[in-house]
């Protein structure tokens, strides 16, 4: 099937419990530290059959960091109450809306690509589902 599939990673700086969490360094197997948001982006980019991966944020610092490692950024409003609202707000910037949207939380860098692929396959089999968030 040739559905247009995108993954959107919502990220906000102004968390009440951990401000700046998307930019917090996380070491990988090599011992190299990368920002949490970059690790989530790497996980999303590893999924085959995805047309595009975006980071949705209202923060200029997160946007700069995302662009530094090659991510496409969609700026959102500051009034988004949660990641799902941020993803919905980000979609308004796209001229060509996708058939399937996966909302991959920015603090979920350990989500395996096979899990995201299975989620996308399930969404293809159930066309009434337009957006999903893996947990």
C-alpha positions in Angstrom: 0.0 0.0 0.0 1.3 3.5 -0.8 -0.1 5.5 2.1 1.7 8.6 3.0 3.0 8.0 6.5 4.6 10.6 8.8 5.9 10.5 12.3 5.6 13.6 14.4 7.6 14.0 17.6 6.1 16.6 19.9 8.6 18.4 22.2 8.2 21.2 24.7 10.8 22.9 26.8 8.5 24.2 29.5 7.7 21.0 31.4 6.7 21.5 35.0 8.5 18.3 36.2 11.6 18.5 34.0 12.1 21.8 32.2 14.3 21.3 29.1 13.9 17.5 29.1 14.0 17.1 25.2 17.5 18.6 25.3 18.8 16.4 28.2 21.7 14.2 27.1 21.2 10.5 26.9 24.2 8.1 26.4 23.8 5.3 23.9 25.6 2.0 23.6 28.7 3.7 22.3 28.8 6.0 25.3 28.2 9.0 23.2 25.6 11.4 24.6 22.9 12.9 22.4 19.9 15.0 23.3 16.8 12.9 24.2 14.9 14.4 21.2 17.7 13.3 18.8 17.5 9.8 20.2 13.7 9.8 19.5 14.3 11.2 16.0 16.9 8.4 15.3 14.4 5.8 16.4 11.7 7.3 14.1 14.1 7.6 11.1 14.9 3.8 11.5 11.3 2.9 10.5 11.0 1.9 6.8 8.1 3.2 4.7 7.8 6.5 6.5 7.6 9.6 4.2 8.9 12.1 6.7 9.7 12.6 10.4 9.1 16.0 12.0 9.7 17.5 15.4 6.9 19.7 16.5 7.8 22.4 19.1 7.0 25.8 20.3 10.6 26.4 21.6 13.3 28.1 19.5 16.1 26.2 21.4 14.6 22.8 20.6 14.1 23.9 17.0 17.7 24.9 16.6 19.0 21.7 18.1 16.6 19.6 15.9 17.8 21.4 12.8 21.4 20.9 13.9 21.0 17.1 13.7 19.0 17.3 10.4 15.4 17.2 11.6 12.6 19.0 9.9 10.8 21.3 12.4 7.2 22.4 12.6 6.6 25.3 15.0 3.5 25.1 17.1 1.6 27.4 19.3 2.5 27.7 23.0 -1.1 26.9 24.1 -0.9 23.1 23.3 -1.9 21.2 26.4 -0.3 17.9 25.5 1.7 16.1 22.8 -1.4 15.1 20.8 -2.6 18.7 20.6 0.9 19.7 19.5 0.9 17.1 16.7 -2.5 18.3 15.5 -1.3 21.9 15.6 1.8 20.9 13.6 -0.3 19.3 10.8 -1.7 22.7 9.9 1.7 23.6 8.4 1.6 20.8 5.9 0.2 21.4 2.4 -0.2 17.7 1.7 -1.8 15.9 4.6 -0.7 12.3 5.3 -2.9 9.3 5.4 -1.3 8.1 8.6 0.2 10.1 11.5 2.2 8.5 14.3 2.7 10.6 17.4 6.0 9.4 18.8 6.6 11.1 22.2 9.9 12.9 22.4 10.8 11.1 25.6 10.4 7.6 24.1 13.8 7.1 22.4 13.8 3.4 23.2 10.6 2.6 21.1 11.8 -0.1 18.7 11.4 0.5 15.0 9.6 -2.9 14.6 7.0 -1.7 17.1 6.4 1.5 15.1 6.2 -0.6 11.9 3.7 -2.9 13.4 1.6 0.0 14.5 1.7 1.5 11.0 0.6 -1.8 9.5 -2.3 -2.0 12.0 -3.3 1.5 11.0 -3.3 0.5 7.3 -5.5 -2.4 8.2 -7.9 -0.1 10.1 -8.3 3.0 7.9 -10.7 4.7 10.3 -7.7 5.2 12.6 -5.9 8.4 11.6 -3.4 9.0 14.3 -1.8 6.8 17.0 0.6 7.2 19.9 2.8 4.2 20.8 3.1 3.6 24.6 
